[in-house]
Amino acid sequence: RTESIRIMGGATKSAVWMKILSAVLPVPIFKMQVTDTCAVGAAVLALCGEGCFSSYREAAQNFAHGVYLETDSEFREYYNEKYEKQKSLLQYLAEWKGGDRS
């Protein structure tokens, strides 16, 4: 079972996208502080290679900073309503496609 999701990269720069994700995903979202995670990952590997950290886990713990996103319950409810409408529309279309339309 997934307990949380870590999100990184350019998408984290969009407050709207972060709000939508925190509303529709059923687990807490941890937004990484650094958006250029590929460069940070390369630096972590280099530092481990130079012996600056005893393990990759130790190095990652020193660089993986961020915050958990707050979920707006009204926003979540809004998207849940939209999702339920979409499911009923898909069900209707599936029945229409398979049914007799003569």
C-alpha positions in Angstrom: 0.0 0.0 0.0 1.3 3.4 -0.9 1.5 5.7 2.1 2.5 8.9 0.4 3.7 10.3 -2.9 6.8 12.4 -3.5 6.5 14.8 -6.3 9.3 16.8 -7.9 10.2 18.6 -11.1 8.7 21.4 -13.0 5.1 20.5 -12.1 5.8 21.5 -8.5 6.1 25.1 -9.6 2.3 25.2 -10.4 0.3 26.0 -7.3 -2.9 25.0 -9.3 -1.5 21.6 -10.3 -0.4 20.9 -6.8 -3.8 21.8 -5.4 -5.5 19.5 -7.9 -3.2 16.6 -7.2 -3.7 17.0 -3.4 -7.4 16.9 -4.0 -7.7 13.9 -6.2 -5.0 11.6 -4.9 -6.0 9.5 -1.9 -2.6 9.7 -0.1 -0.6 12.6 1.3 1.7 14.3 -1.2 5.2 15.4 -0.3 6.4 18.2 -2.5 10.2 18.2 -2.8 11.8 21.6 -2.1 14.2 21.3 -5.0 12.7 21.1 -8.5 15.9 20.1 -10.3 16.0 16.7 -8.8 18.0 15.1 -11.5 20.9 17.4 -10.9 20.6 16.9 -7.1 20.5 13.1 -7.6 23.7 13.3 -9.7 25.4 15.4 -7.0 24.3 12.8 -4.3 25.8 10.0 -6.3 29.0 11.9 -6.7 29.2 12.7 -3.0 28.6 9.1 -2.1 31.4 8.1 -4.6 33.7 10.6 -2.8 32.9 9.0 0.5 31.1 12.1 1.9 28.2 9.9 3.1 28.3 6.3 4.4 25.3 5.3 2.3 22.9 6.5 -0.4 20.1 6.5 2.2 22.1 8.8 4.4 22.9 11.1 1.5 19.2 11.2 0.3 18.0 12.0 3.8 20.3 15.1 3.8 18.9 16.3 0.5 15.3 15.2 0.4 13.6 18.3 1.9 10.1 19.5 1.3 6.6 19.9 2.7 3.4 17.8 2.8 0.6 19.6 0.8 -2.6 20.5 2.6 -5.8 19.1 1.1 -8.8 21.5 0.7 -11.8 19.3 1.6 -14.2 21.5 -0.5 -11.8 21.1 -3.5 -11.7 17.3 -3.0 -15.5 17.2 -2.8 -15.7 19.2 -6.1 -13.4 16.7 -7.9 -15.1 13.7 -6.4 -18.4 15.0 -7.8 -16.9 15.5 -11.2 -15.4 12.0 -11.1 -18.7 10.4 -10.2 -20.4 12.2 -13.2 -17.6 11.0 -15.5 -18.1 7.4 -14.3 -21.8 7.6 -14.9 -21.3 9.1 -18.4 -18.8 6.3 -19.2 -21.3 3.7 -18.0 -24.0 5.3 -20.1 -21.8 5.3 -23.2 -20.7 1.7 -22.6 -24.4 0.7 -22.5 -25.3 2.8 -25.5 -22.4 1.3 -27.5 -23.4 -2.3 -26.7 -27.2 -1.8 -26.8 -29.8 -1.9 -29.5 -30.2 1.6 -31.1 -32.7 0.7 -33.8 
